[in-house]
Amino acid sequence: MKHLLALVALVAVLSVEAWLPAPGWTQTPAGPDAVAQKLSDLHRESFVQGNLTDPAVQAQITPLLRRSAAAGAGFTADDVALATLTYYMMFTPPQMSPAVVEGDRAVVTLQADPLQMVMTRQNGEWKVDLAATAAALPTSVQQQVRTMLDSCAAGSGTPPKDVTTLVTATAAAPVIVAVTPGTFDANVTRQTGLVLVEFFATWCPHCKKMRPIYEQLATDYSGKLGFVTADVDQNREILGKWGVTGVPTFIMFKAGKQVETKVGEFTSEQLNAWVDACLVK
């Protein structure tokens, strides 16, 4: 449910911001492949860092999207397309096929489903055409996404278009990303901010004691740094690279570089103090 609420938060924010200028954006990626990759990278970074509502993130995502003029009560086809793309891009970096270009229309296929991201070119700029992307979705998927969005909005006690209250109610949900060797770099070493990684084992009693402490840490420091977990039994090939010889091991990364490491079981006060020290360095 945390993931779904975070998803609704981003969709709601972009529903409002789509028509506003983006002062922080100076250049749109040139081709459809570059647009697709940029959109994926922005979603992943905002998901890991927990800054879905950060104006700087919104200002970079908005110019990559083309919205229709359709409006009305509830979520639009544009919102359905954005929610679907966001779901794929935030939680798992998608494998994308090269764009198939026909004139001013291009299709990039996300191979997770597969899902087609439809783009159009206007005034020399490629953007994701949300209405066309929604139309390319199977009817059953469109219905499922609408139901999910309406359910999440209702669960927050907020009408779908009361975006300010909806974002305030949902944006604080902490995010902890579980990684594999294939997703570690996208979630950790390619991030520009601070990311804390917990290397753990399901059979480790100390790790089990640390889990609620780590989850509370993610809640307390949501938006200040990213939180990642790596099961050592599923990530054996990367343990040596980061010097992991025991569990639990906590490694702080800054701009993709390993800067601090702690090994063992700690109290919440000890872990909080360590994170505070890392934040001011």
Summary of the structure (lengths in Angstrom):
residues: 281
radius of gyration: 19.7
end to end distance: 34.1
largest distance: 60.1
contacts: 868
relative contact order: 0.13
helix: 47%
strand: 19%
